[in-house]
């Protein structure tokens, strides 16, 4: 166990010693405050867009745009654009070692293949957790500072008004669920990274699977109803569930359970593949 803990620690250090690791953090640090400033500067346009879904049934006086509302809308891009930062790092975890030929050196040390895969996998999940919550902290923090706080108005089948404290609690739940969603992406990329020694292959492979799976999840064809429950992208919207009233804990548990099964499945496949892999370089 001590060997595994040390291996996890060193794998985390290796991840955060790579320049590509900080591309996502830098992008979030620069882009999110800019979005918040634009929302503060042109807030009424954001409000009009939000109210447009309600038609002419609501007349609103004043502004409902605040940092929490903009942070809520930013979560819409989480499953579309954010996975790039995940695959950029996790795609090189195993493939990079294979390309550099360092696995043969690792094999000479008192560490098993199980410990190598597990340490790298858990380090990948740690990076995923870190960058998702970094997005949450920067998003809500800069939103509160630049745009301001207040009640959160959620427009989904009507209007749900959440107090600031209640909204922050639900954001916490939402980002925890978002971590699980992005861990599925990281696990899939890790699997592809185990198969190949090319760092580009896992990135392309993961995005190809994501695009195909997403299309099959949303396209309205009755024949696809049979396979739709088995597509992990069908459950990627789980992090929006905390903003419903009441919170659908049953739905959250159901979708989270499926996503966790995919994470465990991708890890298990990675372990099997690497355990049987003939390392010659």
C-alpha positions in Angstrom: 0.0 0.0 0.0 2.9 2.4 0.8 4.4 1.8 -2.6 1.1 2.6 -4.2 0.6 5.8 -2.2 4.1 6.9 -3.2 3.5 6.1 -6.8 0.2 8.1 -6.8 2.1 11.1 -5.2 4.9 11.0 -7.9 2.3 10.6 -10.7 0.5 13.7 -9.5 3.8 15.6 -9.4 4.6 14.5 -12.9 1.2 15.7 -14.2 1.6 19.1 -12.6 5.2 19.4 -13.9 4.0 19.3 -17.5 3.3 22.6 -19.3 0.1 21.2 -21.0 -1.5 20.7 -17.6 -1.7 24.4 -17.0 -3.3 25.2 -20.4 -6.7 24.5 -19.0 -6.1 26.5 -15.7 -4.7 29.5 -17.7 -7.7 29.4 -20.1 -10.2 29.4 -17.2 -8.3 32.1 -15.3 -8.3 34.4 -18.3 -11.6 33.6 -20.1 -14.0 33.3 -17.2 -13.4 36.8 -15.7 -13.7 38.3 -19.3 -17.1 36.6 -19.7 -18.1 37.9 -16.3 -17.1 41.5 -17.2 -19.0 41.2 -20.5 -22.1 39.9 -18.6 -21.8 42.9 -16.2 -21.4 45.3 -19.1 -24.1 43.9 -21.2 -26.3 42.3 -18.6 -29.6 43.3 -20.0 -28.9 41.3 -23.2 -28.2 38.2 -21.1 -31.5 38.9 -19.2 -33.5 39.2 -22.4 -32.1 35.9 -23.7 -33.1 34.3 -20.4 -36.6 35.7 -20.4 -37.2 34.9 -24.1 -37.8 31.3 -23.2 -40.9 32.4 -21.2 -42.4 34.3 -24.1 -44.6 37.3 -23.2 -46.1 35.8 -20.1 -43.6 37.5 -17.8 -42.8 41.2 -17.4 -39.6 41.8 -15.3 -38.5 45.1 -13.9 -34.9 45.6 -13.0 -32.1 43.1 -13.5 -31.8 39.4 -12.6 -28.3 39.1 -14.0 -25.7 38.3 -11.3 -22.6 36.2 -10.9 -24.6 33.1 -10.0 -26.8 33.3 -13.1 -23.8 33.7 -15.4 -22.0 30.9 -13.6 -25.1 28.7 -14.2 -25.0 29.4 -17.9 -21.3 28.8 -18.0 -22.0 25.2 -16.9 -23.7 24.7 -20.3 -20.3 24.6 -21.9 -18.9 22.0 -19.5 -19.7 18.9 -21.5 -19.1 20.5 -24.9 -15.8 22.3 -24.6 -14.4 21.4 -21.2 -13.4 17.8 -22.0 -10.6 19.2 -24.2 -8.7 20.1 -21.1 -9.3 16.7 -19.7 -8.2 14.7 -22.7 -5.2 16.9 -23.3 -3.6 15.7 -20.0 -5.1 12.2 -19.6 -4.3 11.3 -23.2 -0.6 11.5 -22.4 -0.5 9.8 -19.1 0.2 6.3 -20.4 1.0 7.0 -24.1 3.6 9.5 -23.1 5.4 7.0 -21.0 5.2 4.4 -23.8 6.6 6.8 -26.4 9.5 7.8 -24.0 10.3 4.2 -23.3 10.2 4.6 -19.5 8.0 1.6 -18.8 10.9 -0.7 -19.1 12.7 1.3 -16.4 9.7 1.1 -14.2 9.5 -2.6 -14.6 13.0 -2.9 -12.9 11.6 -1.3 -9.7 9.6 -3.0 -7.0 6.2 -1.9 -8.4 3.7 -4.1 -10.1 1.8 -3.3 -13.3 -1.4 -3.1 -11.2 0.2 -0.4 -9.1 1.5 1.5 -12.1 -1.9 1.6 -13.8 -3.8 2.4 -10.6 -1.4 5.2 -9.6 -1.6 6.8 -13.0 -5.4 6.4 -13.1 -6.0 7.9 -9.7 -3.6 10.8 -10.5 -5.6 11.4 -13.6 -8.8 11.5 -11.6 -7.2 13.9 -9.1 -6.3 16.3 -12.0 -9.9 16.0 -13.2 -11.3 16.9 -9.8 -8.8 19.8 -9.4 -9.5 21.5 -12.7 -13.3 21.1 -12.5 -13.4 22.7 -9.0 -11.0 25.3 -10.2 -13.6 26.3 -12.8 -16.2 26.4 -10.2 -14.2 28.6 -7.8 -13.1 31.0 -10.5 -16.6 31.1 -12.1 -18.5 31.8 -8.9 -15.8 33.8 -7.3 -15.2 36.2 -10.2 -18.9 36.3 -10.8 -19.7 37.5 -7.3 -16.8 40.0 -7.4 -17.5 41.4 -10.9 -21.2 41.0 -11.5 -22.4 40.7 -7.9 -24.4 38.3 -5.8 -28.0 37.8 -5.3 -30.8 35.2 -5.8 -30.4 32.8 -8.7 -33.2 32.6 -11.3 -33.3 29.3 -13.0 -35.4 29.1 -16.2 -36.4 25.5 -16.8 -40.1 24.7 -17.3 -40.9 27.9 -15.5 -39.0 30.0 -13.0 -37.2 28.7 -9.9 -35.9 31.4 -7.5 -33.1 30.2 -5.2 -31.6 32.3 -2.4 -27.9 33.0 -2.6 -27.0 30.4 0.1 -29.3 27.8 -1.4 -27.8 28.4 -4.9 -24.3 28.0 -3.6 -25.2 24.7 -2.0 -26.7 23.5 -5.2 -23.6 24.7 -7.2 -21.5 22.5 -4.9 -23.6 19.5 -5.6 -23.6 20.3 -9.4 -19.8 20.6 -9.5 -19.4 17.3 -7.6 -21.6 15.7 -10.3 -19.6 17.5 -13.0 -16.5 15.9 -11.6 -18.0 12.4 -12.1 -19.0 13.4 -15.6 -15.6 14.5 -16.5 -14.0 11.5 -14.8 -15.8 9.4 -17.4 -14.1 11.4 -20.1 -10.8 11.1 -18.4 -11.2 7.3 -17.9 -12.1 6.8 -21.6 -9.0 8.8 -22.6 -6.9 6.9 -20.2 -8.1 3.6 -21.8 -7.1 4.8 -25.2 -3.8 6.0 -23.8 -3.1 2.5 -22.5 -3.7 1.1 -26.0 -1.4 3.4 -28.0 2.0 5.1 -27.6 0.9 8.2 -29.5 -0.4 11.0 -27.3 -2.6 12.4 -30.2 -4.5 9.1 -30.7 -6.3 9.1 -27.3 -7.5 12.7 -27.9 -8.9 12.0 -31.3 -10.4 8.7 -30.2 -12.1 10.1 -27.2 -13.6 13.0 -29.1 -14.8 10.7 -31.8 -16.6 8.5 -29.2 -18.0 11.6 -27.5 -19.4 13.0 -30.7 -20.9 9.7 -31.9 -22.4 8.9 -28.5 -23.8 12.4 -28.1 -25.5 12.3 -31.6 -27.0 8.9 -30.8 -28.2 10.2 -27.4 -30.1 13.2 -28.7 -31.2 12.2 -32.2 -35.0 11.5 -32.3 -35.2 8.1 -33.9 -37.3 5.4 -32.1 -35.0 2.6 -33.2 -32.2 4.2 -31.1 -34.2 3.9 -27.9 -32.8 0.5 -27.3 -29.2 1.6 -27.2 -29.7 5.1 -25.7 -29.7 3.9 -22.0 -26.2 2.3 -22.6 -24.6 5.5 -23.9 -22.7 7.4 -21.2 -23.5 10.8 -22.8 -27.2 10.1 -22.0 -26.3 10.8 -18.4 -24.0 13.8 -18.9 -26.8 16.3 -18.0 -26.9 15.0 -14.4 -25.1 18.1 -13.0 -28.1 20.2 -14.0 -30.4 18.1 -11.8 -29.5 20.0 -8.5 -31.2 23.1 -10.0 -34.6 21.5 -10.1 -37.3 21.8 -7.4 -37.3 19.5 -5.6 -33.9 18.0 -6.2 -34.5 14.7 -7.9 -32.2 12.6 -5.7 -33.4 9.3 -7.3 -32.6 10.5 -10.8 -29.2 11.7 -9.6 -28.4 8.4 -8.0 -29.5 6.5 -11.1 -27.4 8.5 -13.5 -24.4 8.7 -11.2 -24.5 5.0 -10.8 -24.3 4.4 -14.5 -21.4 6.9 -14.9 -19.5 5.3 -12.0 -19.9 1.9 -13.8 -18.3 3.4 -16.9 -15.4 4.8 -14.9 -14.8 1.4 -13.2 -15.2 -0.4 -16.6 -12.7 1.8 -18.4 -10.2 1.4 -15.6 -10.6 -2.4 -15.5 -10.1 -2.6 -19.3 -7.0 -0.4 -19.0 -5.6 -2.7 -16.3 -6.3 -5.8 -18.3 -4.7 -4.4 -21.5 -1.6 -3.1 -19.7 -1.2 -6.3 -17.7 -1.0 -8.3 -21.0 1.0 -5.7 -22.9 4.4 -6.8 -24.2 6.6 -3.8 -23.3 9.6 -3.9 -25.6 10.5 -0.2 -25.7 
